[in-house]
């Protein structure tokens, strides 16, 4: 069934955001995993400390429940570190499950082996230490919400209002696919396995990207240009209309999103883009129109 829909064995999100599929043979894959563990461990000091504590639990505890819980935590963390590209991002959104599992193990360990008179003090200390990174989360969350509204939601509203059923190419697809009925070419590969396969073999370049844009009859391209250093979206078929730039970005893939139109529809699309930018964008968004 997966092959019938043109998909691979692994979900596209795993393929796009991990080293799975990067290697063409088992030996090179093992080499890549080892390199990730030894040179590019991205999980951060808090999870590293959790690993060390759980290793001590594993070695010293005679409690079978704790032994297996800590073993599961350590193996899961090592697998995550081996294949993940992300590491700790804002809000621990990819690694929160590891932090929670590690803290649960420590709590059970302290509760089982620590003298009762010290239990509460030690447990509270552990919880405080591992919540330090989140002290400013309310502030960051407010900024992140503003970022999403000013960029992702505006992109979706623009498309819904003017291009609700058009063929669109983009690389940050959450809001625009949720709120609209567009036909999407996902240039990051999560929504298009054809793109993902080209990325994985290192063949997603200017030539292959342009072919996909034409094959999909894309009318508008909405991208973070910094993500595509080797691709020029302005060519014989497409022309840049402008940019939107948000301030104090903490969560979006880039602070500036660029808009390109197919040349045969450029004049109309430019007028629509200009009207939305001038009349409907939030006041803090800086826009640039390219006539």
N, C-alpha and C positions, 0 to 999 in steps of 0.2 A: 504493500500500500504506500509506503514511504517513497519508493522509487516511482510509483505511478504519479505522485504529485511533484516529482522532481526534487525531493528532499534527500538528505543523507541519513545515516544511521543515528547520529547525534543531533539534538535540537540545534537550530541555527544560532541561538543565543550563546550556547556553550561553545560552538565552533568559532564564533566571532570573537569571543572574549576570553579565550584560553589558548594554550599552545597545542590543543588537540587538533590534529590535521595539518600542523605546520610541517611535520616530518614525513618523508616518503618511506622510511623503513624503521624497524624496531630499534636498531642500534642508535641511529641519530636521534630518535625520540627519547631514549633513555639518557643520552648525552645531554639533551636539552633540559630534561627534568632535573638531572644532577646539577647542571649549571644554575637553574632557577633556585634550587635549594641552597647552594653554596655561595652564589654571587648576588642573587636578586631576591632574597627573602624580603617581601614587602608587607608583612603583616603588622609591623610596628612593635614598639617596646612593650605595650601592655599585653598583647597576645604572646610575645616571646616570654615574658615573665610568667604568664599562665602555663606555658609549656614546661618551663623549669619546675614550677611548683607541682604540676601534675606528674612529672617524672619522679620527683621525690615521693609523692603519694604512691606511685606505682611500685617503687622500690621498697618502701617502708611499711606500707599498709598490709595487714594480714586479712583485711576484709575483702571477700570476693567481689562484692557489689562495687566497692570503690576501685578495685583492680580493673575490672572490666570497663567501668565508666571512664576512668583515666586513660585506659588503652584506646578506647573508642575516640576520645578527645584528641589524643596525640596523633593517632593515625589519620583522623579526619583533617586535622590541621596541616599535617605534612602533605597530604594529597592536595588540599586547597592551595598550599604554597607552591607545590610542584607545577600545577596546571593553570593557576590563576594569573592573569595579567594585572589585576586591579590592586590588590592590597587594601590598605585602609583608605577609604575615601571619606568625605564628610558624612557624618552621622553613622559611621560604621555600617553602611547599608548592605555591604556584601559580606561582612565578617561578624555581624552582631550575633549570629547563632553560635559562633565559636567562643566569643566572650561570655555569653550566657552559660554555655555548657561548661566552660572552665570554672566559672564562679560557683556553679551548682556543685561541682566536684569538690572544690575547696570547702564550701559550706558543710557538705556531708562529712568530709574528713575532720574538720574542726569540731563538729558536733559529736562525732563518734570517739575521738581520741583526746581532745583537749579537756583538762579539768574544768568542771562546771563554773567555777568562780572566774575563769578567764574567757569562757566561751563568748559571751556577749561582746566584751571589749574587742576581742580579736576579730570576730565576725563583722562587727560594725566598722572596724578599721579597714578590713579587706574591701567592704562595699564602698567606703568613702574613697579609698585609693583608686579603685577601678571606675569610679564615677567622675573623677577629676576632669577627664577629657570632655565630659558632657556638660560642664558648668555653663558654657556659653552657647549651648545648643538652642535655647529659646531665641537668642539674638540671631544666630546663624540661620535658624529655621525661618524667621521672619524675612530676612534678606533673600533666602532661597525662594520663598513663596512669591516675593515681589519679582525676582528674576524670572520665574516660570510664567507669571502673569504677563510681564512686559515683553517676553520673547516668544515662548512656546504657544501661549494662548493667543497672542496677537497673530502669529503665523496661521494658526488654525482658523481664527475668525476671518482673516483676510481671504483664505482659500474657501471657506464655507460661503462667504458672501459673494465672491466673484468667480471661483473656479471649483465648485463643489464636486464636479464629476470629471475634472480634467486629468490628464496624465502628468504627474508631478515626480520629479527626482529630488530626493532630500537625504540627509544623513542623520537627522535627529527626528525620529518619526512618531514619538508617543502621542502628543496632543493632536497633530494634524491627521493621524489616522483614526483617532478616537472620535473626534468631533466632525469629521467630514466623510464624504463618499468618494474621495479621490482614488485614482488608480496610480499606485505607487511603484517607483523604482527606488529601492533603498540602497544608497551608495555606500552604506556601512556594512551591508551584507546580512543583517539580521532578518530582513523581510524578503530578500532575494538570494536564493541559493546560488544562482548563476554568478552574481557578484562575489559572493563569499568564496566560491571555488577559485575565481581569478585572484582574489586577495591571498588565499592560502598558498597558491603556487607562485606568488610574486609576479603575477602578470596583469594586475589591475593598473593600467597606465593610461596615458593620454589616448592612445589609439583604441584600446579595448573599451574605455569609458565612453568615448564618442560613438562607437558602434552601438553600445547598449542604449545610449540616449536616443539615437535615431531609430533603432529597432523597436523601442518602446514608444516612439512617437511623443517624446516628452515635450511639453509646452513650456513649463516653468521649472527652473532648478533653484533650490533653496539650500544653501550649504554654508558650513564653516570653511572658509577657504584654507585656513591653516591646516586642516585635516588632509588636504590634497595638494601637497607641494609639487607633485610631479604631473598634475593634470591642469590644463588650461580650459576653462569652461567657455571662454570667449573665443569664438572661431567663426568659420564661414556660416555656421547655422545658428549660433546663439550669441546674444549680446547682453551685457550687464545693465540692469536697470537702476540698481542702488543698493544701499545697506541700511540695516538697523543696528544700533549699538546701545547696549544697556550699561548702566553704571554699577559698580561694586558687585561684580559677578562672583558668586560663591558656589553655584551649582550647575549652571548650563555648560555645555561643551565648549563654548566660546562666547565672548562678549559681543562679537559682531557676526551677524548673519547676512549673507549676500544673496541677492535675487538676480537671476538671469532669465531672459525670455527668448523663445525661438524667434528668429528674425521676422518670419512672415506674420507674427502676431505681436510684434514689439510695440508698435505705436499704441494699440488698444491697451495692452498690458501695462505699459508705462503710465498711461493716464489713470488706470485703476490703482496702480501702486502709489502713484503720486497723491491721488485723492485720499486714499486710506492713510498714508503717512502724514499728510497735513491735517486731516480732519479727525482721525479716530485713534491714532497712536497715543498712549499715555505720555504726559508732558515730559517725563524724565528720559524717554527714549530719544536718542539722537539719530536722526535719519539723514541720508544722503541720496539725492536724486541725480542720476546720470542720464542726461538727455541724449 
